[in-house]
Every structure is written in C-alpha cells, then in structure tokens.
Amino acid sequence: MPIRYPRPLRPGDRVGITAPSSGVDEKLHARLHLALRDVEAHGYEVVLGRCMDGSGHVSAPASERADELMSMLTDRTIRAVVPPWGGELAIDLLPLLDWDRLRGAEPTWLVGYSDLSTLSTPLTLLTGIATIHGNNLMDTPYRVPEGLVSWLDIVGAPQGHRFTQIPPGRHRSTGWDDWTVRPEVREQPLDMPGTWTRLDGRGDLEVEGRLIGGCIETLCHLTGTGYLDASEFARTEAPEGLLVYVEANADDAFTICRALHGMRLAGFFDSANAVLVGRTSAPDTPSLSQHQAVLDALGPLNVPIIADVECGHVSPYLPLVNGAHGRLIHTTTRSELTQTLR
C-alpha cells in the first residue's frame, strides 16, 4: 500500500467544506465567508456542505457528518476537503466511515489539525492516502510568515514535489483574535521570539523518516485500536523509520505526560527515528513543565526530540503531510524540515 498523493489542484477544481466535528456559529459567518472567498480567489469552486451548524458542540448527528465526509472524500469532482476547524468529538465518526471504500477511492486531500487528527491520521495509516496537518479553513486568511507554506501551496503541488520550511523565529504569545469583532483580520501578532529546542541533549542533528502524527489529546484515545497502528504502517510503508510529530492543545503537563506514556506503551513511537513536538501554550504544573512531561514519557525511546516546532495550536503554522518523506536538520545555526511528496 504505497503512499498515494491526490493529484494537484488546478483552477476550476472543487473544494469541499464540511465540519466533521464542530461547526461555525452564526456570529462567525463573516470570517467563514472571508476564508471561502480566499479559496475561491485561488481559482477553486467551493462546495459548502450541510454539516456546518455551530450552535452546539457538533455540526450534526454523527451519521450525517460521516455520510457527508464520505460523500466528499469519494466524489471524483471534489479534490480537497477542508473543515473549518477541529472540535471535540470527531472520534464518533471512525466506526461509521467505509474504510474499504476510501481505500478504493481516488485520493482526495483532507486538511486540518486539532480534532481533525482523529480522522486524518487514521486515513493515512489505513488507506495510504496522504493528508495535511496544517492551518484550518478559518485560519487561511492569515498571512503566511516567510519560511512557511500554506495548505493552499501543498494541494497544488505535484507528486515528487519537495519543499523546505524553516522556523520564522517568532510566534504568538497569547490569545486569539475575536473574529466576531474583526472577521477581516489577516495579520497575527507574532510578538514572542523563539525557535526549536532539542530536549534530549545537544549536538547537530540530521534525520529522515516518513511523517505521521497529530494532536496528543485526540490521538491518545486511539492508541491500542486498529485506527492508530503506526508500527504496521512503518513496516509496510516506512522501513527507513518514521518522523513522529505530536502537539498539545490545552491539557496540563501531568495529563500530557500520562497520554504520551500511554501512546509509547501502545507502540505508537516504536519506529520513530525522531520525535517533533509542537509549541504549546498548555499549562505547566508546579513540579512538571510541558518539556519535562515530554522527556519523562518519551526519553526512554532514546531518539532525538525536537520541541517548539510550529505544528500545533500556537501560531504560526508549519503544515506537515502525513505520509510524506521528511528530512529534519537542527543545529545551533540552522533548523529546517524538508518534505518530499513521494
């Protein structure tokens, strides 16, 4: 089951918008429409789904969300599916999806992070279709800092394409923009300096592997199930090993530490050549920081651990392609990640 990449999007192609987890409250529709116009400005036709209601914690009953996602992912005229954002309960879709049908379908890009990891990571592991862990639809209007790319750049790239991203050296320190007041905002205050941090020791690092990973708080509940068998994926698709990435949203250091211990004990990191950890604003505890939590749980792997990567809930966003071949370099003067769609 070699990695399968969707064909690059061309002007006139259709992009499906559905919310497999949380929908968009009416107060945020101005931001939603701005994001949709940005997609259309790239020459794509937007197909807005029915499952978008933001009045509750999910956009529709699980069966309706699963049906709409399946419909979009198997519609040959829809070339990418981009949810508005994550949410809380995408996990209830997993047993409702027709995985055999998805394996047989022409590959379609699925884009998103946070709770979308609950769907995109299993999609790559179970079908071999590459997916994008990157900025969500509602984040799309933000200007992309120099050194990074957007999901819009990736979906238009051909198989074999190689691209390198470097940390911009600045990130957002606190807070979120209030899109009910300023739906048109495109600039984020990247007001805090900081770059990648090696947690396991010192020394120059160059390591390769196939990328896989996602949000800790959602993926930890899939470990031990058939939806998150990274070891089997590595055996069949990445004999050279994996670059595993994880990121924390809001759970405190104790909770993250327990979750990572459980993921390690379940074998999720067994084939990791290195682990990338997203920058987080999640709280430390008085006796355990987020960095210490990662080391406590993943130190026994004896592989390089690079933290503060721009692949999580702290902007800006460094999109990662599940299934792509990655080459990571980290020295005292240089940090970069090159991804190849092969």
C-alpha positions in Angstrom: 0.0 0.0 0.0 2.3 2.8 -1.2 1.6 6.3 -0.1 -0.9 7.8 -2.5 -1.0 11.6 -3.2 -4.0 13.3 -4.6 -3.4 14.9 -7.9 -2.5 18.6 -7.7 -5.5 21.0 -7.7 -6.0 23.1 -10.8 -8.1 26.2 -11.3 -11.7 25.2 -11.6 -11.4 22.2 -9.2 -13.8 21.9 -6.4 -13.0 22.1 -2.6 -15.5 20.6 -0.2 -16.2 22.4 3.1 -17.8 20.3 5.9 -17.4 20.1 9.7 -16.9 16.5 10.8 -16.6 17.8 14.3 -17.6 21.3 15.4 -19.5 23.7 13.1 -19.4 27.5 12.8 -21.5 29.7 14.9 -23.6 32.3 13.0 -21.6 35.1 14.7 -18.5 33.9 12.9 -20.0 33.6 9.4 -18.3 36.8 8.3 -14.9 35.1 9.0 -16.1 31.9 7.3 -17.1 33.8 4.2 -13.8 35.6 4.1 -12.0 32.3 4.2 -14.2 30.9 1.4 -13.5 33.9 -0.8 -9.8 33.3 -0.3 -10.2 29.7 -1.5 -12.2 30.9 -4.5 -9.5 33.6 -5.2 -7.1 30.7 -6.0 -9.5 29.6 -8.8 -11.3 26.9 -6.9 -15.0 26.3 -6.7 -16.3 25.9 -3.1 -18.8 23.2 -2.3 -20.4 24.1 1.1 -21.8 21.1 2.9 -24.9 20.9 5.1 -23.0 19.8 8.3 -21.8 23.3 9.4 -24.1 24.2 12.2 -22.2 25.8 15.1 -25.0 26.1 17.7 -23.8 23.0 19.6 -20.6 21.0 20.1 -21.1 19.1 16.9 -22.3 20.3 13.5 -24.9 17.5 13.0 -25.6 13.9 14.2 -22.7 11.5 13.7 -24.3 9.6 10.9 -24.9 12.8 8.9 -21.4 14.0 9.5 -20.0 10.7 8.4 -22.1 10.5 5.3 -21.2 14.0 4.2 -17.5 13.4 4.8 -17.6 10.1 2.9 -19.5 11.7 0.1 -16.9 14.5 -0.3 -13.9 12.2 0.0 -15.2 9.8 -2.7 -16.7 12.4 -5.1 -14.2 12.4 -8.0 -15.1 16.1 -8.7 -14.0 17.3 -5.2 -10.2 17.4 -4.9 -9.8 18.6 -1.3 -11.9 18.6 1.8 -11.1 21.4 4.3 -13.1 21.6 7.5 -13.5 25.0 9.2 -11.5 23.7 12.3 -11.5 20.9 14.8 -13.7 20.4 17.8 -14.2 17.7 20.3 -15.9 14.5 19.0 -14.7 13.6 15.6 -13.9 10.2 17.2 -17.6 9.2 16.8 -17.2 9.1 13.0 -14.5 6.4 12.9 -16.7 3.3 13.1 -19.2 4.9 10.7 -16.7 5.5 7.8 -16.5 3.0 5.0 -12.7 2.3 5.1 -12.7 -0.2 2.2 -14.5 2.4 0.0 -12.0 5.0 1.0 -9.1 2.7 0.1 -10.6 2.2 -3.3 -11.4 5.8 -4.0 -9.2 8.3 -5.9 -7.2 10.2 -3.3 -8.6 13.5 -2.1 -6.7 15.9 0.2 -8.1 16.1 3.8 -6.8 19.2 5.5 -6.8 20.3 9.2 -5.4 19.8 12.7 -6.6 19.6 16.3 -9.6 17.2 16.4 -9.2 16.6 12.7 -6.1 14.5 13.6 -8.7 11.9 14.8 -9.7 11.4 11.2 -6.7 12.4 9.0 -4.1 10.3 10.8 -6.1 7.1 10.6 -6.9 8.0 7.0 -3.2 7.9 6.1 -2.5 4.8 8.3 -5.4 2.8 7.0 -5.6 3.8 3.3 -2.1 5.1 2.5 -3.6 8.4 1.3 -1.5 11.4 2.3 -3.3 14.1 4.4 -2.3 17.6 5.6 -1.9 18.5 9.2 -2.0 22.3 8.8 -3.8 25.5 9.2 -7.6 25.1 9.2 -10.0 26.9 6.8 -10.8 29.6 9.4 -7.1 30.4 9.7 -6.5 30.5 6.0 -6.9 34.3 5.6 -3.8 34.9 7.9 -0.7 36.0 6.1 1.9 33.1 6.0 5.3 34.2 7.5 8.4 33.9 5.4 9.8 30.4 5.6 6.5 28.6 5.9 3.8 27.5 3.4 0.0 27.2 3.5 -2.2 24.2 2.8 -3.1 26.0 -0.4 0.5 25.7 -1.6 0.6 22.0 -0.8 -2.6 20.9 -2.5 -1.4 22.5 -5.8 1.9 20.6 -5.7 2.6 17.5 -7.9 3.8 14.2 -6.6 7.5 14.3 -6.1 7.4 17.9 -5.1 10.0 18.9 -2.4 9.6 21.9 -0.2 11.6 23.1 2.8 10.2 25.1 5.8 12.2 27.0 8.4 11.0 28.4 11.7 10.3 32.1 11.4 11.8 32.7 14.8 8.7 34.4 16.2 5.3 33.1 17.4 2.1 34.4 19.0 2.5 34.6 22.8 -1.1 34.6 24.0 -4.7 34.8 22.9 -6.8 34.6 19.8 -8.4 37.2 17.5 -12.0 37.9 18.2 -13.5 37.2 14.7 -16.9 38.4 15.8 -15.4 41.9 16.1 -12.6 41.7 13.5 -13.6 39.0 10.9 -11.3 40.5 8.3 -8.0 40.3 10.3 -5.1 38.9 8.3 -2.1 39.8 10.4 -1.2 37.9 13.6 0.9 39.5 16.3 3.9 37.2 16.3 5.3 39.0 19.3 7.4 36.4 21.0 10.9 35.2 19.8 11.7 31.5 19.9 12.9 28.7 17.8 13.2 24.9 18.0 14.5 23.3 21.2 16.3 20.0 21.4 15.1 18.2 24.6 17.2 15.0 24.6 20.6 16.6 24.6 22.9 18.6 22.4 24.7 18.3 19.1 23.9 18.7 15.4 21.1 16.6 14.1 20.1 15.3 10.6 17.5 12.6 10.5 15.0 11.3 8.0 11.8 9.3 8.0 8.1 9.3 6.9 5.9 11.8 8.7 3.0 10.8 10.9 1.4 12.3 13.9 -1.2 14.7 15.3 -2.8 16.2 18.4 -2.0 14.3 21.6 -5.3 14.9 23.3 -7.2 13.2 20.5 -4.8 10.6 19.2 -4.1 9.2 22.7 -7.7 7.8 22.8 -7.0 5.8 19.6 -3.8 4.0 20.8 -4.3 0.3 21.0 -7.1 0.4 18.4 -6.9 -0.5 14.7 -7.1 3.2 13.8 -3.6 4.1 15.0 -1.3 1.2 14.2 1.9 3.2 13.4 4.0 0.1 13.7 2.2 -1.7 10.9 2.3 1.5 8.8 6.1 1.7 9.3 6.6 -2.0 8.4 4.8 -1.7 5.1 5.5 2.0 4.1 8.5 3.2 6.0 11.2 0.6 6.6 13.5 3.6 6.9 11.6 4.6 10.0 9.2 7.5 11.0 9.4 11.1 12.0 6.6 11.2 14.5 5.1 14.6 15.5 2.8 15.3 18.4 1.4 18.5 19.8 -0.6 19.5 22.9 -3.6 21.9 22.9 -4.7 22.7 26.4 -4.1 19.8 28.8 -1.7 20.4 31.7 1.7 18.7 31.9 0.5 15.8 34.0 -2.2 14.9 31.6 0.1 15.2 28.6 2.7 13.1 30.3 0.2 10.3 31.0 -1.1 10.5 27.5 2.4 10.2 26.0 3.3 7.4 28.3 0.2 5.5 27.1 1.0 6.2 23.4 4.6 5.0 23.9 3.5 1.8 25.8 1.0 1.1 23.0 3.8 1.2 20.4 3.0 4.5 18.6 6.6 5.6 18.7 8.3 2.2 18.2 9.5 3.1 14.7 10.4 6.7 15.4 13.8 8.0 14.2 13.0 11.3 15.9 10.0 13.0 17.6 8.9 16.5 16.8 6.8 18.3 19.5 4.7 21.3 18.7 5.0 24.5 20.6 2.2 24.8 23.2 0.6 27.3 25.5 -0.8 24.5 27.6 -0.1 24.9 31.3 2.8 23.6 33.2 2.3 22.3 36.7 4.3 23.5 39.7 6.6 20.4 39.6 6.4 19.4 35.9 6.7 21.6 32.8 5.4 20.6 29.3 9.0 20.0 28.2 9.7 17.8 31.2 6.5 15.9 30.6 7.7 15.0 27.1 11.1 13.9 28.3 9.6 11.8 31.1 7.4 9.9 28.7 9.5 9.8 25.6 13.1 9.9 26.9 13.2 6.1 27.1 12.9 6.0 23.3 16.5 7.2 23.1 15.8 9.1 19.9 16.2 12.9 19.2 13.3 15.0 20.5 12.8 18.5 19.0 10.3 20.7 20.7 8.7 24.1 19.9 8.0 23.2 16.3 5.3 25.3 14.7 2.9 22.3 14.1 0.3 22.9 16.8 -2.1 25.3 18.4 0.3 28.2 18.7 0.5 30.2 15.5 2.1 30.4 13.0 1.5 27.1 11.3 4.0 24.7 9.7 1.9 22.3 7.7 3.0 18.6 7.8 2.0 16.0 5.3 1.1 12.7 6.8 2.9 10.1 4.7 5.5 12.4 3.1 9.2 11.7 3.4 10.8 14.2 5.8 14.3 15.3 6.3 15.0 17.2 9.6 18.1 19.3 10.2 18.7 21.1 13.5 22.0 22.7 14.5 23.0 25.7 16.5 22.7 27.9 13.4 20.1 26.1 11.2 16.7 24.4 11.6 14.7 23.2 8.7 12.3 20.5 7.7 12.1 19.3 4.0 9.1 17.3 2.9 9.0 15.3 -0.3 5.7 14.0 -1.7 7.0 10.6 -2.6 
